[in-house]
Amino acid sequence: MEQVDMAKPIELGLVLEGEDALTFHRYIRNPTDTPEGKKLLLEAYEEAENSFLK
């Protein structure tokens, strides 16, 4: 039987504490977006749709 190497575990390098952790959790629960961000997502969606469906 062929030996298969297992994937290495992902090492998390960032640990948020205190106010930074609270700010992050608030953002995750209620993310904000900007018109520029919406435009970027729409462009990415359209590009992916065009390239994957052809």
N, CA, C and O of each residue as an XYZ file, in Angstrom:
216
protein
N       0.848     -1.178      0.000
C       0.000      0.000      0.000
C       0.894      1.241      0.000
O       1.890      1.300      0.721
N       0.533      2.213     -0.802
C       1.317      3.439     -0.923
C       1.113      4.325      0.301
O      -0.011      4.505      0.768
N       2.219      4.881      0.817
C       2.129      5.759      1.979
C       1.696      7.145      1.527
O       2.216      7.676      0.546
N       0.750      7.724      2.241
C       0.242      9.048      1.921
C       0.646     10.002      3.034
O       0.394      9.737      4.210
N       1.275     11.114      2.660
C       1.640     12.111      3.652
C       0.406     12.916      4.035
O      -0.384     13.316      3.181
N       0.258     13.142      5.320
C      -0.861     13.931      5.817
C      -0.531     15.417      5.678
O       0.634     15.812      5.700
N      -1.556     16.214      5.537
C      -1.362     17.660      5.447
C      -0.882     18.188      6.791
O      -1.242     17.672      7.849
N      -0.069     19.215      6.722
C       0.401     19.851      7.943
C      -0.720     20.690      8.532
O      -1.476     21.314      7.787
N      -0.846     20.720      9.848
C      -1.883     21.557     10.457
C      -1.609     23.045     10.192
O      -0.459     23.473     10.092
N      -2.670     23.800     10.085
C      -2.536     25.240      9.889
C      -2.151     25.858     11.227
O      -2.778     25.599     12.254
N      -1.117     26.673     11.193
C      -0.702     27.358     12.406
C      -1.338     28.739     12.423
O      -1.141     29.539     11.509
N      -2.095     29.006     13.464
C      -2.716     30.314     13.602
C      -1.721     31.252     14.262
O      -1.227     30.962     15.352
N      -1.423     32.356     13.627
C      -0.411     33.246     14.148
C      -0.958     34.478     14.833
O      -0.204     35.204     15.482
N      -2.242     34.733     14.706
C      -2.816     35.953     15.252
C      -3.803     35.600     16.346
O      -4.706     34.788     16.147
N      -3.624     36.212     17.493
C      -4.555     36.034     18.603
C      -5.025     37.416     19.021
O      -4.223     38.260     19.422
N      -6.304     37.637     18.927
C      -6.866     38.926     19.322
C      -7.328     38.859     20.765
O      -7.889     37.859     21.212
N      -7.082     39.933     21.475
C      -7.484     39.999     22.878
C      -8.123     41.343     23.156
O      -7.910     42.314     22.430
N      -8.899     41.385     24.206
C      -9.467     42.645     24.669
C     -10.340     43.321     23.637
O     -11.156     42.682     22.973
N     -10.153     44.646     23.509
C     -10.977     45.442     22.605
C     -10.818     45.009     21.148
O     -11.779     45.077     20.381
N      -9.621     44.564     20.753
C      -9.415     44.078     19.383
C     -10.306     42.877     19.097
O     -10.900     42.788     18.023
N     -10.403     41.958     20.043
C     -11.249     40.781     19.868
C     -12.720     41.175     19.783
O     -13.458     40.645     18.953
N     -13.146     42.099     20.634
C     -14.542     42.547     20.604
C     -14.869     43.239     19.285
O     -15.933     43.011     18.710
N     -13.964     44.077     18.809
C     -14.173     44.766     17.537
C     -14.288     43.762     16.392
O     -15.156     43.897     15.530
N     -13.421     42.764     16.384
C     -13.458     41.744     15.343
C     -14.787     40.985     15.370
O     -15.406     40.789     14.324
N     -15.224     40.562     16.545
C     -16.473     39.804     16.647
C     -17.677     40.658     16.235
O     -18.602     40.157     15.596
N     -17.666     41.937     16.596
C     -18.756     42.825     16.169
C     -18.783     42.934     14.641
O     -19.851     42.907     14.028
N     -17.607     43.055     14.038
C     -17.537     43.160     12.581
C     -18.021     41.880     11.909
O     -18.745     41.939     10.915
N     -17.631     40.737     12.436
C     -18.052     39.455     11.851
C     -19.572     39.316     11.918
O     -20.191     38.799     10.988
N     -20.170     39.772     13.009
C     -21.631     39.679     13.146
C     -22.364     40.692     12.267
O     -23.485     40.436     11.826
N     -21.737     41.835     12.013
C     -22.390     42.884     11.234
C     -21.348     43.561     10.341
O     -20.937     44.688     10.616
N     -20.919     42.881      9.273
C     -19.867     43.456      8.429
C     -20.348     44.707      7.702
O     -21.514     44.828      7.327
N     -19.426     45.615      7.519
C     -19.725     46.829      6.765
C     -19.174     46.676      5.351
O     -18.252     45.900      5.102
N     -19.753     47.422      4.455
C     -19.225     47.409      3.098
C     -19.290     48.824      2.540
O     -20.014     49.682      3.046
N     -18.533     49.036      1.511
C     -18.475     50.341      0.863
C     -18.894     50.167     -0.594
O     -18.900     49.049     -1.107
N     -19.237     51.244     -1.250
C     -19.558     51.136     -2.675
C     -18.395     50.540     -3.477
O     -18.608     49.765     -4.409
N     -17.162     50.912     -3.104
C     -15.995     50.369     -3.801
C     -15.881     48.861     -3.580
O     -15.548     48.117     -4.502
N     -16.159     48.417     -2.354
C     -16.108     46.986     -2.048
C     -17.172     46.210     -2.806
O     -16.909     45.119     -3.313
N     -18.379     46.774     -2.885
C     -19.450     46.120     -3.639
C     -19.081     46.002     -5.111
O     -19.326     44.974     -5.742
N     -18.477     47.086     -5.664
C     -18.072     47.072     -7.072
C     -17.015     45.998     -7.304
O     -17.072     45.268     -8.293
N     -16.054     45.906     -6.396
C     -14.993     44.912     -6.521
C     -15.565     43.491     -6.488
O     -15.159     42.645     -7.284
N     -16.495     43.226     -5.584
C     -17.110     41.898     -5.519
C     -17.901     41.580     -6.779
O     -17.856     40.455     -7.276
N     -18.625     42.569     -7.297
C     -19.389     42.356     -8.526
C     -18.454     42.048     -9.696
O     -18.730     41.150    -10.492
N     -17.351     42.789     -9.801
C     -16.388     42.532    -10.866
C     -15.787     41.134    -10.742
O     -15.627     40.434    -11.742
N     -15.454     40.727     -9.520
C     -14.880     39.396     -9.304
C     -15.900     38.317     -9.669
O     -15.548     37.314    -10.289
N     -17.153     38.522     -9.289
C     -18.209     37.563     -9.614
C     -18.373     37.432    -11.127
O     -18.443     36.325    -11.661
N     -18.431     38.563    -11.801
C     -18.613     38.529    -13.255
C     -17.426     37.872    -13.951
O     -17.603     37.103    -14.896
N     -16.224     38.172    -13.486
C     -15.039     37.564    -14.089
C     -15.039     36.047    -13.869
O     -14.728     35.280    -14.781
N     -15.387     35.627    -12.660
C     -15.432     34.196    -12.377
C     -16.514     33.517    -13.212
O     -16.299     32.433    -13.754
N     -17.656     34.148    -13.312
C     -18.750     33.576    -14.089
C     -18.358     33.420    -15.553
O     -18.656     32.401    -16.177
N     -17.691     34.428    -16.095
C     -17.273     34.374    -17.499
C     -16.182     33.347    -17.742
O     -16.185     32.679    -18.777
N     -15.264     33.209    -16.825
C     -14.143     32.301    -17.061
C     -14.479     30.839    -16.768
O     -13.927     29.947    -17.413
N     -15.367     30.575    -15.815
C     -15.674     29.197    -15.444
C     -16.757     28.575    -16.320
O     -16.823     27.352    -16.441
N     -17.581     29.374    -16.913
C     -18.696     28.837    -17.674
C     -18.402     28.684    -19.154
O     -19.251     28.212    -19.909
N     -17.207     29.078    -19.577
C     -16.890     28.974    -21.010
C     -16.129     27.720    -21.303
O     -15.777     27.465    -22.455
